[in-house]
Amino acid sequence: QVHLVESGGGLVQPGGSLRLSCEVSGRTFSTLSYGWFRQAPLGKERAFVAAINRSRGGVKYADSVSGRFTISKDNDKNTVYLQMNNLKPEDTGVYYCNTNEGYWGQGTQVTVSS
């Protein structure tokens, strides 16, 4: 069983920055690939944000966040990060970390508002 715990969400003004963390336990960290997804308010579907590959650390981003968000991981800390810069109101939502084996964290709320 893989356990993921997200943190780092909060309220930020447009143009601000946040860094989300996802601490992973229950499996050798480097054997998994990881992704970040978000679910906007009002019951919208969970949408892909970013992913990082387990082998060479290759990354992929949704068009809406490319150039503003950066996904990274620290194998020594068993943690995946999402650095979010130049945040916009449409970035508001619950952000979830997941693995390529289908495990999900509980999510962390990000609200971008003035």
C-alpha positions in Angstrom: 0.0 0.0 0.0 1.4 3.4 -1.0 0.5 6.4 1.1 0.6 9.9 -0.2 0.2 13.1 1.8 -0.1 16.5 0.2 0.7 19.8 1.9 1.5 23.4 1.0 -1.9 24.7 -0.2 -3.4 27.9 0.9 -4.8 31.3 -0.2 -2.7 33.4 -2.5 -3.2 36.5 -4.5 -3.1 36.4 -8.3 0.6 36.5 -9.5 1.7 34.9 -6.3 3.5 31.5 -5.7 3.0 28.4 -3.8 5.0 25.1 -3.5 3.0 21.9 -2.9 4.7 18.8 -1.5 3.6 15.2 -1.7 5.3 12.9 0.8 5.3 9.2 -0.3 5.6 6.1 1.9 5.0 2.4 1.6 7.1 1.7 -1.5 10.5 2.5 -2.8 10.1 6.0 -4.0 12.3 5.8 -7.1 10.3 2.9 -8.6 7.2 5.0 -9.2 6.2 7.8 -11.5 4.2 10.7 -10.1 1.6 13.2 -11.2 -0.3 16.2 -10.0 -4.0 16.7 -10.8 -6.5 19.3 -9.7 -10.2 19.5 -9.3 -11.8 22.9 -9.8 -14.8 23.9 -7.7 -18.5 23.1 -8.6 -17.9 19.5 -9.2 -15.6 19.7 -12.3 -13.6 16.7 -13.3 -10.1 16.1 -11.9 -7.7 17.4 -14.6 -4.0 16.6 -15.3 -1.5 19.3 -14.3 2.0 17.7 -14.4 3.9 14.4 -14.3 7.4 13.2 -13.7 8.8 9.9 -14.9 10.4 7.4 -12.6 13.3 6.5 -14.9 15.0 9.6 -16.2 12.8 12.2 -14.5 11.2 13.4 -17.7 8.4 15.8 -17.1 5.1 16.8 -18.8 2.7 19.6 -18.2 -0.8 20.7 -19.1 -0.8 23.5 -21.6 -2.5 25.8 -19.1 0.4 25.6 -16.6 3.4 25.2 -18.9 6.0 27.8 -18.2 4.5 28.7 -14.7 4.6 25.3 -12.8 7.5 23.0 -12.2 7.3 19.4 -11.0 10.3 17.9 -9.3 11.2 15.1 -6.8 13.7 14.5 -4.1 14.5 10.8 -3.8 16.3 11.3 -0.5 13.1 12.9 1.1 10.6 10.6 -0.7 8.8 13.8 -1.8 7.3 15.2 -5.0 7.0 18.9 -5.4 4.9 21.3 -7.5 6.3 24.8 -7.7 3.5 27.1 -8.9 4.4 30.6 -10.0 2.3 33.5 -11.4 -0.8 31.9 -10.1 -4.2 32.8 -11.7 -7.7 32.6 -10.3 -8.4 29.7 -12.7 -5.7 27.7 -10.9 -8.0 27.4 -7.9 -8.9 23.9 -6.8 -8.0 20.9 -4.8 -4.6 19.5 -5.9 -3.9 15.8 -5.7 -0.8 13.8 -6.0 -0.9 10.4 -7.6 1.3 7.5 -8.7 1.4 5.5 -11.9 -0.1 2.5 -9.9 -3.3 4.5 -9.2 -2.7 5.6 -5.6 -4.0 9.1 -4.6 -3.5 11.5 -1.8 -6.2 13.3 0.1 -5.6 16.6 -1.7 -4.7 20.1 -0.7 -6.7 23.2 -1.4 -5.3 26.1 -3.4 -7.3 29.3 -3.7 -6.1 32.2 -5.9 -8.0 35.3 -5.1 -7.6 39.0 -4.4 
